Amino acid sequence: MIYTKKQFGTELLAELEQGYDPVRIAKWCYVKYLDERNREDGLGEVMYEIYGMDAGPEFFIPEAELKSIAVRCQE
């Protein structure tokens, strides 16, 4: 079964509802990246950008932008 952008977007919004913590979200995303090897085209690149946030504050994606990414994935 393919892990879809829509599924990822829904799960990302759920993570954001728990609070904006870039490092926690990055770690969550990295686990999803490793677990969901069979994913929809283009999703790996989106996940890579998000899980890279744990490399330092200069890589943090603002909360509003993360929400926007999640919504776009759901479309």
PyMOL commands that set and color helices and strands:
alter all, ss='L'
color gray80, all
select helices_A, chain A and resi 5-17+22-35+43-55+57-59+63-74
alter helices_A, ss='H'
color red, helices_A
deselect
rebuild
show_as cartoon
